[in-house]
Amino acid sequence: MGAAIDADTALEQLHAAHFVRLVRLAVLLLRDEALAEDVVQDCFVEVYRRWDRLDRPGFNAPAYLRQSVVNRSRSALRHRAVVARHAFEEVRTAPGADEPVLATHRRRAVLDALAQLPVRQREVLVLRHYFDLSEREIAETLGIAQGSVKSHASRAAAALRARLDTHLEEDR
């Protein structure tokens, strides 16, 4: 038990005296502060684990920690290089095999719901969304007032939305 307390005390003193400088060393080697802190912390953990074998006359703990930081930094750089060398290109997600079927199903549902609308509402929606006409252009095309176009469009959109919501619920 006495050796563990000595190791704790020794590591606390080493940490207080050398942690900041070792992190600076690792940052200069790695150019990544978070990784540098991890590397240094791992070195302290390893020294703590091996303290019973390391604590002998002539052991220079600060030098050992410095060398450990350099070695672990090299390992981290090698790992980074391997990861970069073998990084996968961004995987482009292809549409699912069922996508054409679903698109056809959705298209059919919209066309069916559109067919159930009154003629004038259907005409207004088609001219607005398929031909991308303005309210003024739709009014001229159908020979009705712009106000009528607005009310037909509003009622048609609400009815279409309700029919499509019902269709979606039936599919579940």
Rosetta silent file (secondary structure, phi, psi, omega in degrees, C-alpha in Angstrom):
SEQUENCE: MGAAIDADTALEQLHAAHFVRLVRLAVLLLRDEALAEDVVQDCFVEVYRRWDRLDRPGFNAPAYLRQSVVNRSRSALRHRAVVARHAFEEVRTAPGADEPVLATHRRRAVLDALAQLPVRQREVLVLRHYFDLSEREIAETLGIAQGSVKSHASRAAAALRARLDTHLEEDR
SCORE:     score description
SCORE:     0.000 S_00000001
   1 L     0.000  -35.683 -179.818    0.000    0.000    0.000 S_00000001
   2 H   -63.963  -36.602 -179.705    2.913    2.336    0.774 S_00000001
   3 H   -66.083  -38.490 -179.764    4.318    1.907   -2.755 S_00000001
   4 H   -65.329  -38.413  177.580    0.965    2.910   -4.323 S_00000001
   5 H   -66.760  -41.483  177.745    0.880    6.092   -2.244 S_00000001
   6 H   -62.007  -41.882  178.396    4.465    6.831   -3.256 S_00000001
   7 H   -63.830  -43.051  178.395    3.540    6.255   -6.917 S_00000001
   8 H   -59.417  -48.885 -178.950    0.517    8.519   -6.532 S_00000001
   9 H   -63.036  -44.942 -179.364    2.580   11.247   -4.925 S_00000001
  10 H   -61.426  -44.558 -179.454    5.391   10.886   -7.438 S_00000001
  11 H   -68.111  -37.049  176.861    3.007   11.048  -10.398 S_00000001
  12 H   -61.149  -43.487  179.176    1.164   14.038   -8.952 S_00000001
  13 H   -65.884  -43.925  177.280    4.470   15.884   -8.636 S_00000001
  14 H   -61.166  -43.475 -179.851    5.578   14.855  -12.129 S_00000001
  15 H   -61.468  -49.096 -178.796    2.224   15.902  -13.551 S_00000001
  16 H   -61.330  -38.003 -175.069    2.288   19.297  -11.848 S_00000001
  17 H   -83.522  -28.797 -168.693    5.874   19.972  -12.935 S_00000001
  18 H  -125.253  -11.560 -173.704    5.881   18.628  -16.509 S_00000001
  19 H   -56.606  -50.584 -175.267    2.368   18.221  -17.953 S_00000001
  20 H   -61.200  -44.068 -179.924    2.127   21.641  -19.624 S_00000001
  21 H   -66.448  -37.947  178.945    5.576   21.382  -21.238 S_00000001
  22 H   -67.563  -36.831  176.680    4.888   17.842  -22.447 S_00000001
  23 H   -65.555  -41.658  176.991    1.593   18.945  -23.983 S_00000001
  24 H   -59.349  -43.826  177.520    3.418   21.785  -25.761 S_00000001
  25 H   -57.762  -48.411 -178.526    5.934   19.278  -27.089 S_00000001
  26 H   -65.370  -38.055  178.251    3.151   17.029  -28.356 S_00000001
  27 H   -62.590  -41.778  178.857    1.258   19.967  -29.900 S_00000001
  28 H   -64.586  -34.001  179.506    4.378   20.965  -31.819 S_00000001
  29 H   -79.243  -37.188 -171.748    4.776   17.413  -33.084 S_00000001
  30 H  -101.721  -23.155 -174.534    1.105   16.698  -33.815 S_00000001
  31 L    56.803   37.992 -179.715   -0.424   20.129  -34.513 S_00000001
  32 L  -153.256  105.637 -173.222   -3.541   18.989  -32.666 S_00000001
  33 H   -63.629  -42.823 -179.322   -4.075   20.149  -29.085 S_00000001
  34 H   -64.237  -44.791  178.177   -6.728   17.615  -28.134 S_00000001
  35 H   -64.966  -38.440  178.698   -4.692   14.708  -29.493 S_00000001
  36 H   -60.712  -44.989  178.341   -1.575   16.099  -27.787 S_00000001
  37 H   -62.374  -39.948  177.716   -3.331   16.141  -24.420 S_00000001
  38 H   -62.665  -43.979 -179.596   -4.507   12.570  -24.983 S_00000001
  39 H   -60.926  -48.097 -178.810   -0.991   11.421  -25.872 S_00000001
  40 H   -64.237  -43.241  179.552    0.525   13.029  -22.782 S_00000001
  41 H   -62.132  -41.139  177.635   -2.192   11.693  -20.525 S_00000001
  42 H   -61.448  -37.491  178.437   -1.672    8.193  -21.939 S_00000001
  43 H   -64.604  -42.671  177.853    2.052    8.505  -21.175 S_00000001
  44 H   -64.089  -39.838  178.801    1.335    9.431  -17.566 S_00000001
  45 H   -62.806  -43.159 -179.505   -1.061    6.496  -17.236 S_00000001
  46 H   -65.170  -40.628  176.854    1.568    4.125  -18.625 S_00000001
  47 H   -63.298  -41.715  179.115    4.225    5.440  -16.233 S_00000001
  48 H   -61.545  -44.234  179.894    1.813    4.998  -13.357 S_00000001
  49 H   -61.472  -35.148 -175.288    1.079    1.408  -14.408 S_00000001
  50 L  -100.095    9.506 -171.769    4.789    0.602  -14.589 S_00000001
  51 H   -54.524  -40.266 -178.485    5.919    2.651  -11.611 S_00000001
  52 H   -59.947  -35.570  179.934    6.993   -0.393   -9.574 S_00000001
  53 H   -84.184  -26.252 -176.145    9.404   -1.450  -12.356 S_00000001
  54 H   -87.280  -31.521 -174.791   10.558    2.074  -13.218 S_00000001
  55 L   -73.223   89.506 -179.908   11.194    3.456   -9.730 S_00000001
  56 L  -143.685  165.151 -179.692   14.872    2.530   -9.317 S_00000001
  57 L   -59.436  135.399  178.028   18.090    4.454   -8.713 S_00000001
  58 L    87.770   -4.690 -179.809   19.067    6.594  -11.695 S_00000001
  59 L   -71.775  125.766 -179.682   15.583    6.580  -13.238 S_00000001
  60 L  -106.146   92.181 -175.396   14.926    9.956  -14.869 S_00000001
  61 H   -60.404  -44.385  178.938   11.133   10.191  -14.978 S_00000001
  62 H   -60.337  -40.449  179.056   10.943   13.525  -16.877 S_00000001
  63 H   -67.362  -40.196  178.410   13.250   12.202  -19.609 S_00000001
  64 H   -61.786  -44.627  179.038   11.288    8.943  -19.772 S_00000001
  65 H   -64.132  -42.490  177.590    8.032   10.875  -20.124 S_00000001
  66 H   -57.459  -48.206 -179.655    9.523   13.121  -22.841 S_00000001
  67 H   -64.298  -37.872  177.389   10.655   10.079  -24.823 S_00000001
  68 H   -63.184  -41.512  178.866    7.267    8.432  -24.320 S_00000001
  69 H   -63.636  -43.817  178.745    5.514   11.556  -25.629 S_00000001
  70 H   -62.108  -46.002 -179.047    7.770   11.647  -28.701 S_00000001
  71 H   -64.366  -44.749  179.587    7.205    7.934  -29.395 S_00000001
  72 H   -68.121  -32.465  175.877    3.442    8.122  -28.926 S_00000001
  73 H   -65.342  -42.619  176.402    3.313   11.241  -31.091 S_00000001
  74 H   -59.503  -44.280  179.087    5.143    9.361  -33.839 S_00000001
  75 H   -61.221  -42.577  179.824    2.640    6.527  -33.509 S_00000001
  76 H   -63.999  -40.179  177.820   -0.259    8.969  -33.687 S_00000001
  77 H   -65.702  -41.050  176.803    1.224   10.566  -36.824 S_00000001
  78 H   -61.670  -44.253  179.499    1.702    7.142  -38.434 S_00000001
  79 H   -60.863  -45.285  179.272   -1.871    6.249  -37.571 S_00000001
  80 H   -59.606  -41.449 -179.975   -3.115    9.540  -39.035 S_00000001
  81 H   -65.650  -40.585  179.263   -1.132    8.880  -42.238 S_00000001
  82 H   -65.685  -43.816  179.586   -2.552    5.356  -42.572 S_00000001
  83 H   -61.578  -44.017 -179.984   -6.074    6.596  -42.027 S_00000001
  84 H   -64.859  -38.696 -178.851   -5.580    9.345  -44.609 S_00000001
  85 H   -67.303  -32.871 -176.049   -4.077    6.900  -47.097 S_00000001
  86 L  -107.951   15.676  179.923   -6.964    4.487  -46.729 S_00000001
  87 L   -65.616  136.147  179.502   -9.769    6.968  -46.313 S_00000001
  88 L   -78.705  144.171  171.690  -12.757    6.019  -48.347 S_00000001
  89 L   -65.886  155.440 -179.886  -14.116    8.453  -50.824 S_00000001
  90 L   -56.670  127.400 -179.495  -17.441    9.812  -49.853 S_00000001
  91 L   -79.546  121.584  177.456  -19.954    7.128  -50.519 S_00000001
  92 L   -86.632  126.100 -178.103  -22.667    8.407  -52.753 S_00000001
  93 L   -81.296  121.378  176.887  -25.935    6.911  -51.777 S_00000001
  94 L   -82.775  150.636  176.857  -27.714    5.482  -54.725 S_00000001
  95 L   -61.466  149.048  179.964  -31.460    5.464  -54.724 S_00000001
  96 L   -63.985  159.281 -179.768  -32.929    2.272  -53.351 S_00000001
  97 L   -61.952  -25.924 -178.751  -34.026   -0.451  -55.695 S_00000001
  98 L   -88.874   -1.953 -175.758  -37.617    0.316  -54.767 S_00000001
  99 H   -58.282  -45.580  178.440  -37.335    4.048  -55.546 S_00000001
 100 H   -60.768  -37.750  179.470  -38.838    3.852  -59.074 S_00000001
 101 H   -66.796  -43.748  179.856  -41.776    1.859  -57.735 S_00000001
 102 H   -65.665  -40.356  178.836  -42.325    4.305  -54.881 S_00000001
 103 H   -62.403  -43.216  178.401  -42.062    7.290  -57.218 S_00000001
 104 H   -63.359  -41.137  179.124  -44.610    5.726  -59.543 S_00000001
 105 H   -63.265  -44.396  179.618  -46.860    4.965  -56.564 S_00000001
 106 H   -64.893  -44.115  179.462  -46.590    8.561  -55.284 S_00000001
 107 H   -59.580  -44.092  179.405  -47.204    9.969  -58.763 S_00000001
 108 H   -62.797  -40.941  179.992  -50.261    7.745  -59.161 S_00000001
 109 H   -63.517  -41.157  179.398  -51.595    8.858  -55.762 S_00000001
 110 H   -66.198  -45.497  179.977  -51.223   12.543  -56.709 S_00000001
 111 H   -62.753  -40.450  178.096  -52.880   12.014  -60.092 S_00000001
 112 H   -63.879  -44.123  179.791  -55.764   10.081  -58.485 S_00000001
 113 H   -66.602  -39.172  178.182  -56.280   12.775  -55.852 S_00000001
 114 H   -63.093  -39.351 -179.646  -56.074   15.478  -58.510 S_00000001
 115 H   -65.147  -23.707 -178.955  -58.708   13.673  -60.622 S_00000001
 116 L   -83.166   -9.210  179.950  -61.136   13.794  -57.677 S_00000001
 117 L   -76.971  154.249  171.752  -61.030   17.604  -57.520 S_00000001
 118 L   -58.866  151.794 -173.687  -63.672   19.744  -59.213 S_00000001
 119 H   -53.499  -49.410 -175.668  -62.647   20.706  -62.754 S_00000001
 120 H   -62.842  -41.629  178.582  -61.968   24.398  -62.033 S_00000001
 121 H   -64.332  -42.844  179.157  -59.790   23.586  -58.976 S_00000001
 122 H   -62.284  -43.130  179.886  -57.861   20.976  -60.936 S_00000001
 123 H   -61.391  -44.429 -179.208  -57.286   23.455  -63.798 S_00000001
 124 H   -62.340  -46.083 -179.787  -55.993   26.127  -61.425 S_00000001
 125 H   -63.992  -42.481 -179.707  -53.564   23.725  -59.716 S_00000001
 126 H   -63.923  -45.019 -179.799  -52.267   22.323  -62.987 S_00000001
 127 H   -65.920  -35.565 -179.244  -51.723   25.778  -64.477 S_00000001
 128 H   -73.988  -48.617 -170.683  -50.026   27.026  -61.315 S_00000001
 129 H   -94.245  -28.767 -179.156  -47.778   24.061  -60.540 S_00000001
 130 H   -91.143  -42.587  179.801  -47.217   22.373  -63.884 S_00000001
 131 L   -94.714   -8.403  177.827  -47.086   25.431  -66.129 S_00000001
 132 L    57.123   43.378  179.313  -45.837   27.750  -63.348 S_00000001
 133 L   -87.244  152.128  175.776  -48.279   30.516  -64.328 S_00000001
 134 L   -77.671  169.377  178.269  -49.001   33.529  -62.144 S_00000001
 135 H   -60.634  -39.906  179.281  -52.483   34.194  -60.774 S_00000001
 136 H   -62.370  -44.209  179.926  -52.990   36.868  -63.428 S_00000001
 137 H   -66.531  -37.740  177.991  -51.988   34.470  -66.211 S_00000001
 138 H   -65.377  -43.840  179.442  -54.253   31.737  -64.861 S_00000001
 139 H   -59.395  -43.558  178.779  -57.153   34.199  -64.646 S_00000001
 140 H   -64.865  -42.448 -178.059  -56.585   35.223  -68.264 S_00000001
 141 H   -63.066  -42.125 -175.945  -56.259   31.603  -69.415 S_00000001
 142 H   -91.975   -9.748 -179.480  -59.470   30.484  -67.691 S_00000001
 143 L    70.016   37.619  178.702  -61.389   33.731  -68.226 S_00000001
 144 L  -129.314  169.729 -179.149  -62.068   34.242  -64.501 S_00000001
 145 L   -74.878  153.980  178.193  -61.156   36.901  -61.931 S_00000001
 146 H   -60.577  -36.139  177.670  -57.842   36.748  -60.045 S_00000001
 147 H   -60.958  -37.992  177.429  -59.773   36.514  -56.792 S_00000001
 148 H   -66.263  -38.473  177.996  -61.470   33.389  -58.104 S_00000001
 149 H   -60.178  -45.551 -179.765  -58.073   31.924  -58.981 S_00000001
 150 H   -60.924  -45.513 -177.365  -56.914   32.508  -55.398 S_00000001
 151 H   -69.590  -39.469  176.911  -59.980   30.894  -53.854 S_00000001
 152 H   -63.436  -41.996 -179.440  -59.929   27.915  -56.241 S_00000001
 153 H   -64.382  -42.549 -179.640  -56.211   27.412  -55.577 S_00000001
 154 H   -64.560  -48.423  179.355  -56.688   27.568  -51.828 S_00000001
 155 H   -64.181  -39.956 -179.154  -59.615   25.145  -51.786 S_00000001
 156 H   -64.906  -43.815 -179.732  -57.872   22.804  -54.242 S_00000001
 157 H   -62.505  -43.010  179.881  -54.658   22.690  -52.203 S_00000001
 158 H   -63.923  -43.950 -179.177  -56.589   21.931  -48.998 S_00000001
 159 H   -66.542  -42.602  179.416  -58.638   19.190  -50.676 S_00000001
 160 H   -62.614  -44.560  178.721  -55.594   17.673  -52.354 S_00000001
 161 H   -59.750  -44.262 -179.648  -53.662   17.690  -49.085 S_00000001
 162 H   -63.559  -43.584  179.939  -56.550   15.969  -47.285 S_00000001
 163 H   -65.436  -40.512  179.455  -56.867   13.303  -49.974 S_00000001
 164 H   -69.091  -37.739  176.119  -53.127   12.612  -49.998 S_00000001
 165 H   -61.669  -42.552  177.799  -53.014   12.422  -46.189 S_00000001
 166 H   -62.265  -42.532  179.803  -55.842    9.878  -46.314 S_00000001
 167 H   -62.670  -41.675  179.049  -53.985    7.930  -49.002 S_00000001
 168 H   -64.196  -40.595  178.308  -50.801    7.891  -46.891 S_00000001
 169 H   -64.135  -37.452  178.931  -52.700    6.614  -43.868 S_00000001
 170 H   -66.368  -31.364 -179.579  -54.227    3.827  -45.939 S_00000001
 171 H   -73.749  -19.407 -177.146  -50.741    2.759  -47.091 S_00000001
 172 L   -77.126    0.000    0.000  -49.499    2.337  -43.535 S_00000001
